[in-house]
Amino acid sequence: KATAECALNLPMLFYTVLLLKGLKENFADAQVSVVDCPDLTQEPFNFPAKGICGKPRIADVGGVPYLIPVVQKEKVYDLNAVAKDIELPGAFILGAGAASSKILGVNAELIPIVQTKSEKKPAVNGSYIAQINPADKGCLLEKYSSKYTDCEFGLLANLYASEGQPGKVIEVKANGRTGELNFVSCLRQILEKHYGEKPVGMGGTFIIQKGKAKIHIMPPEFSACPLNTDEDVNNWLKFFEMKAPLICQPVIVSRDPVSLFLVSKHYDVHHYKVYLFKSNQETIDENNYFINNSPVISNIKNIFSRVK
């Protein structure tokens, strides 16, 4: 296993102004402020931790090269081990990834929501799996813990980790999309334009309150033919249009800091208690967003992992 560490400096004072200016170029209305993190154990989130604050980390585990052009099914990981690798045992982890086909027997999306185990407490796995329903070829959402007791995932995951504590977070509200960029792409571009070569990461959760989202789910069977182009990948994926409300779990990195082939943006989405899906792109219909991200502090330590 090869693990690279990169310390990211995130100036606090300029942050809300920076995001607000960029969002207004892509949305009719936007608001950015620093607030107390809402209790995430309550509706509509029902997460196993109260907040997303305390020693924040971003971990990029595995990667797209393990999925395409040809899948490497042997690439299997454990969220408890990831928490130790990023020097935060017991971390609360959110993000987006792939389920372990070794455990499920099929390919599926994993939406990790896990309070990892510590010396005093066992892991609490609130994750979901989203897959193609074999009965009607629609979207099937299941609570991971309803069938499985492990904390494994396969191939890749883009993760935001913290101590899961309450604290100050950045609240972003945006509605009336006017530009081409979806919400997460807009945030990433804002950071990239301002910070240039300096990598900056964000993670947390937000809600699409109105509108629709175009989402994808990987098929249950891996492609028998190599997926060499974006067109190949899009033809293999199954796309669905979902209506709000949707809860999303973004992990954003402005740029690859040390040539680790990082995914610059990745996020999973779910309906309140009903559906949970990965989303790459929202429609240009009106959308309302609410995002809670880690507080912007100096010298956030982010661990970017590339497992060989």
GUDORO-404383 format. One record per residue (C-alpha): residue number from 1; x, y, z. Coordinates in nm, 4 decimals, decimal comma. Layout:
<atoms>
- NUM_X_Y_Z
...
</atoms>
This chain:
<atoms>
- 1_0,0000_0,0000_0,0000
- 2_0,1305_0,3434_-0,0910
- 3_0,0000_0,6374_0,1093
- 4_0,0837_0,9999_0,0405
- 5_0,0081_1,2854_0,2769
- 6_-0,0513_1,6439_0,1743
- 7_-0,1209_1,9303_0,4141
- 8_-0,3706_2,1781_0,2751
- 9_-0,3848_2,5382_0,3916
- 10_-0,7359_2,6814_0,3865
- 11_-0,7564_3,0521_0,4816
- 12_-1,0702_3,1132_0,6884
- 13_-1,1434_3,4827_0,6466
- 14_-1,1694_3,4909_0,2687
- 15_-1,3539_3,1632_0,2253
- 16_-1,7209_3,2605_0,2466
- 17_-1,6675_3,5640_0,0224
- 18_-1,4865_3,3484_-0,2315
- 19_-1,7627_3,0878_-0,2515
- 20_-2,0400_3,3463_-0,2677
- 21_-1,8819_3,5315_-0,5588
- 22_-1,8353_3,2132_-0,7601
- 23_-2,1800_3,0713_-0,6877
- 24_-2,3536_3,3891_-0,8034
- 25_-2,1979_3,3354_-1,1460
- 26_-2,3874_3,0064_-1,1787
- 27_-2,7009_3,0507_-0,9652
- 28_-2,9691_3,3183_-0,9479
- 29_-2,9453_3,3328_-0,5698
- 30_-2,6740_3,2208_-0,3281
- 31_-2,5945_3,2642_0,0408
- 32_-2,2817_3,1571_0,2302
- 33_-2,2307_3,1822_0,6057
- 34_-2,0613_3,0204_0,9051
- 35_-2,3097_2,8410_1,1326
- 36_-2,3242_2,5729_1,3994
- 37_-2,3455_2,2292_1,2419
- 38_-2,6998_2,0915_1,2717
- 39_-2,7434_1,7692_1,4681
- 40_-2,6912_1,5122_1,1943
- 41_-2,8354_1,2306_1,4052
- 42_-3,1763_1,3921_1,3510
- 43_-3,4066_1,4071_1,0479
- 44_-3,3543_1,4209_0,7603
- 45_-2,9957_1,2905_0,7890
- 46_-3,0120_1,0243_1,0622
- 47_-2,6332_0,9837_1,0565
- 48_-2,4526_0,7935_1,3362
- 49_-2,2602_1,1090_1,4393
- 50_-2,3793_1,4532_1,5467
- 51_-2,1470_1,6566_1,3251
- 52_-1,8666_1,6642_1,0690
- 53_-1,6085_1,8567_1,2704
- 54_-1,2866_1,7624_1,4465
- 55_-0,9574_1,6718_1,2748
- 56_-1,1040_1,6626_0,9213
- 57_-0,9427_1,4418_0,6584
- 58_-0,9983_1,3608_0,2935
- 59_-0,8989_1,0112_0,1842
- 60_-0,8924_0,8893_-0,1743
- 61_-0,8678_0,5108_-0,1639
- 62_-0,8175_0,2862_-0,4641
- 63_-0,9189_0,4634_-0,7813
- 64_-1,0849_0,4642_-1,1213
- 65_-0,7908_0,2694_-1,2754
- 66_-0,9111_-0,0292_-1,0697
- 67_-1,2514_-0,0126_-1,2425
- 68_-1,1560_0,0787_-1,5981
- 69_-1,0534_-0,0177_-1,8564
- 70_-1,0684_-0,3650_-1,6949
- 71_-1,1920_-0,4266_-1,3410
- 72_-0,9564_-0,5508_-1,0686
- 73_-1,1989_-0,7301_-0,8384
- 74_-0,9284_-0,8188_-0,5889
- 75_-0,9072_-0,4545_-0,4773
- 76_-1,1048_-0,4667_-0,1528
- 77_-1,0676_-0,2326_0,1456
- 78_-1,2093_-0,1749_0,4931
- 79_-1,3268_0,1583_0,6327
- 80_-1,1977_0,0739_0,9800
- 81_-0,8515_0,0204_0,8324
- 82_-0,8794_0,3461_0,6369
- 83_-0,9554_0,5335_0,9600
- 84_-0,6350_0,3970_1,1129
- 85_-0,4337_0,4760_0,7994
- 86_-0,5380_0,8416_0,8170
- 87_-0,4478_0,8471_1,1869
- 88_-0,8062_0,8908_1,3026
- 89_-0,9329_0,5599_1,4471
- 90_-1,3020_0,5868_1,5279
- 91_-1,3518_0,8458_1,2535
- 92_-1,6936_0,9335_1,1178
- 93_-1,6744_0,8805_0,7416
- 94_-1,8988_1,0083_0,4613
- 95_-1,8460_0,9904_0,0885
- 96_-1,8953_0,7960_-0,2306
- 97_-1,7598_0,4646_-0,3502
- 98_-1,8165_0,1165_-0,4842
- 99_-1,9474_-0,1790_-0,2879
- 100_-1,7376_-0,4912_-0,2546
- 101_-1,8484_-0,7410_-0,5197
- 102_-1,6758_-1,0033_-0,3048
- 103_-1,9368_-0,9427_-0,0330
- 104_-2,2443_-0,8669_-0,2454
- 105_-2,1771_-1,1056_-0,5314
- 106_-2,2590_-0,8247_-0,7776
- 107_-2,1353_-0,4780_-0,8650
- 108_-2,3103_-0,1902_-0,6856
- 109_-2,2717_0,1626_-0,5567
- 110_-2,1780_0,2157_-0,1927
- 111_-2,2801_0,5260_-0,0028
- 112_-2,0577_0,5138_0,3071
- 113_-2,1981_0,6593_0,6299
- 114_-1,9875_0,4948_0,8992
- 115_-1,8741_0,5659_1,2518
- 116_-1,5661_0,3448_1,2434
- 117_-1,4645_0,1297_1,5367
- 118_-1,2425_0,2546_1,8168
- 119_-1,0839_0,0876_2,1180
- 120_-1,3997_0,1479_2,3194
- 121_-1,6804_0,1242_2,0634
- 122_-1,7714_-0,1036_1,7714
- 123_-1,8359_0,0389_1,4263
- 124_-2,1804_0,1766_1,3422
- 125_-2,2510_0,1275_0,9730
- 126_-2,5284_0,3508_0,8420
- 127_-2,4257_0,3032_0,4782
- 128_-2,6518_0,2232_0,1857
- 129_-2,6031_0,0212_-0,1291
- 130_-2,7679_0,1231_-0,4561
- 131_-2,7919_-0,1247_-0,7404
- 132_-2,9978_-0,2244_-1,0409
- 133_-3,3087_-0,4111_-0,9316
- 134_-3,2998_-0,7514_-1,1050
- 135_-3,6805_-0,7636_-1,1019
- 136_-3,7602_-0,4470_-1,2965
- 137_-3,4178_-0,2976_-1,3881
- 138_-3,4999_0,0069_-1,1782
- 139_-3,3136_0,1542_-0,8820
- 140_-3,2912_-0,0571_-0,5685
- 141_-3,1785_0,0968_-0,2397
- 142_-3,0962_-0,1094_0,0664
- 143_-2,9531_-0,0334_0,4072
- 144_-2,6144_-0,2046_0,4153
- 145_-2,6547_-0,3258_0,7726
- 146_-2,9823_-0,5016_0,6849
- 147_-2,7791_-0,7727_0,5103
- 148_-2,4124_-0,7324_0,6017
- 149_-2,2061_-0,6773_0,9160
- 150_-1,8722_-0,5669_0,7693
- 151_-1,7348_-0,2259_0,6656
- 152_-1,5756_-0,3320_0,3374
- 153_-1,5802_-0,1605_-0,0004
- 154_-1,4199_-0,2314_-0,3351
- 155_-1,2213_-0,0638_-0,6118
- 156_-1,2474_0,2998_-0,5030
- 157_-1,3873_0,5448_-0,2522
- 158_-1,3637_0,9191_-0,2037
- 159_-1,4058_0,9868_0,1652
- 160_-1,4450_1,2756_0,4068
- 161_-1,3503_1,1821_0,7627
- 162_-1,3711_1,3675_1,0923
- 163_-1,4268_1,3054_1,4623
- 164_-1,7987_1,3520_1,3977
- 165_-1,8232_1,6361_1,6464
- 166_-2,0480_1,9445_1,6492
- 167_-1,8819_2,2705_1,5551
- 168_-1,8775_2,5547_1,3074
- 169_-1,9407_2,4705_0,9422
- 170_-1,9838_2,6573_0,6171
- 171_-2,3498_2,6742_0,5153
- 172_-2,4155_2,7307_0,1456
- 173_-2,7599_2,7913_-0,0012
- 174_-2,8111_2,8235_-0,3759
- 175_-3,1120_2,8096_-0,6048
- 176_-3,2123_2,8900_-0,9598
- 177_-2,9292_2,7370_-1,1586
- 178_-2,8436_2,9656_-1,4506
- 179_-2,5150_2,8191_-1,5748
- 180_-2,3798_2,4943_-1,7120
- 181_-2,2048_2,3769_-1,3948
- 182_-2,3794_2,1621_-1,1363
- 183_-2,3474_2,2619_-0,7721
- 184_-2,0478_2,0458_-0,6832
- 185_-1,8613_2,1249_-1,0058
- 186_-1,9201_2,4932_-0,9386
- 187_-1,7681_2,4669_-0,5894
- 188_-1,4659_2,2779_-0,7203
- 189_-1,4074_2,5280_-1,0001
- 190_-1,4257_2,8183_-0,7539
- 191_-1,1513_2,6605_-0,5441
- 192_-0,9383_2,5684_-0,8449
- 193_-0,9572_2,9156_-0,9979
- 194_-0,8584_3,0883_-0,6762
- 195_-0,5969_2,8510_-0,5368
- 196_-0,4402_2,7362_-0,8634
- 197_-0,1628_2,4849_-0,7961
- 198_-0,2430_2,4685_-0,4235
- 199_-0,4794_2,1754_-0,3551
- 200_-0,7885_2,2504_-0,1462
- 201_-1,0460_1,9971_-0,0318
- 202_-1,4030_2,0120_0,0992
- 203_-1,6433_1,7510_0,2264
- 204_-1,9734_1,7168_0,4081
- 205_-2,3387_1,6907_0,3139
- 206_-2,6038_1,8947_0,1360
- 207_-2,9675_1,8684_0,0350
- 208_-3,1240_1,9175_-0,3059
- 209_-3,4603_2,0474_-0,1886
- 210_-3,6315_2,1026_-0,5248
- 211_-3,5797_1,9973_-0,8840
- 212_-3,4318_1,6826_-1,0343
- 213_-3,0963_1,5063_-1,0502
- 214_-2,9558_1,2843_-1,3224
- 215_-2,7822_0,9976_-1,1462
- 216_-2,6008_0,6821_-1,2482
- 217_-2,5762_0,3336_-1,1048
- 218_-2,3186_0,0803_-1,2162
- 219_-2,4617_-0,2391_-1,3684
- 220_-2,4502_-0,5575_-1,1565
- 221_-2,2054_-0,7177_-1,3996
- 222_-1,8696_-0,5634_-1,4781
- 223_-1,8070_-0,4895_-1,8438
- 224_-1,6790_-0,7874_-2,0420
- 225_-1,5086_-0,5472_-2,2830
- 226_-1,2462_-0,2887_-2,1839
- 227_-1,3905_0,0572_-2,1160
- 228_-1,1376_0,2774_-2,2916
- 229_-1,3293_0,6017_-2,3466
- 230_-1,5835_0,8215_-2,1686
- 231_-1,8370_0,7085_-2,4268
- 232_-1,7684_0,3450_-2,3372
- 233_-1,8228_0,4215_-1,9688
- 234_-2,1441_0,6176_-2,0268
- 235_-2,2848_0,3403_-2,2446
- 236_-2,2102_0,0898_-1,9675
- 237_-2,3577_0,2942_-1,6810
- 238_-2,7317_0,3091_-1,6170
- 239_-2,8767_0,6598_-1,5792
- 240_-3,1895_0,7664_-1,3921
- 241_-3,3649_1,0964_-1,3250
- 242_-3,4606_1,1439_-0,9610
- 243_-3,6803_1,4058_-0,7997
- 244_-3,5885_1,5990_-0,4863
- 245_-3,5538_1,5935_-0,1924
- 246_-3,2108_1,4311_-0,2131
- 247_-2,9359_1,4154_0,0476
- 248_-2,5864_1,4342_-0,0999
- 249_-2,2390_1,3550_0,0331
- 250_-1,9768_1,5519_-0,1608
- 251_-1,6014_1,5052_-0,1494
- 252_-1,4261_1,7763_-0,3493
- 253_-1,0575_1,8264_-0,4288
- 254_-0,9584_2,1289_-0,6362
- 255_-0,6678_1,9477_-0,8010
- 256_-0,4575_1,6326_-0,7721
- 257_-0,1849_1,7395_-0,5256
- 258_0,0768_1,4713_-0,5885
- 259_-0,0223_1,2922_-0,9110
- 260_-0,2338_1,0311_-0,7347
- 261_-0,5071_1,0248_-1,0011
- 262_-0,7525_1,1715_-0,7521
- 263_-1,1175_1,2077_-0,8428
- 264_-1,1746_1,5839_-0,8233
- 265_-1,5409_1,5548_-0,7292
- 266_-1,7540_1,2634_-0,6218
- 267_-2,0755_1,2535_-0,4304
- 268_-2,3577_1,0201_-0,3456
- 269_-2,7203_1,1187_-0,3200
- 270_-3,0297_0,9848_-0,1525
- 271_-3,3953_1,0595_-0,0941
- 272_-3,4963_1,1013_0,2685
- 273_-3,5170_0,7399_0,3841
- 274_-3,6180_0,6234_0,0380
- 275_-3,3476_0,6367_-0,2269
- 276_-2,9717_0,6683_-0,2160
- 277_-2,7838_0,7212_-0,5380
- 278_-2,4605_0,8577_-0,6754
- 279_-2,5120_1,1759_-0,8743
- 280_-2,2775_1,3293_-1,1279
- 281_-2,4989_1,5974_-1,2704
- 282_-2,8124_1,7900_-1,1853
- 283_-3,0569_1,9101_-1,4472
- 284_-3,0838_2,2834_-1,5149
- 285_-3,4290_2,2880_-1,3561
- 286_-3,4515_2,4986_-1,0419
- 287_-3,2649_2,3421_-0,7517
- 288_-3,2281_2,4536_-0,3928
- 289_-2,9144_2,3438_-0,2132
- 290_-2,7984_2,3362_0,1452
- 291_-2,4437_2,2259_0,2150
- 292_-2,2568_2,1755_0,5385
- 293_-1,8833_2,1509_0,4931
- 294_-1,5963_2,1204_0,7329
- 295_-1,5022_2,4481_0,8986
- 296_-1,2268_2,6221_0,7102
- 297_-0,9186_2,6139_0,9288
- 298_-0,5462_2,6434_0,8700
- 299_-0,3328_2,3384_0,7994
- 300_-0,6036_2,0792_0,7532
- 301_-0,4249_1,7477_0,7229
- 302_-0,5553_1,5427_0,4335
- 303_-0,4415_1,1901_0,3581
- 304_-0,4661_1,0870_-0,0053
- 305_-0,4185_0,7121_-0,0406
- 306_-0,3322_0,5226_-0,3528
- 307_-0,3418_0,1510_-0,2815
- 308_-0,1483_-0,0531_-0,5334
</atoms>
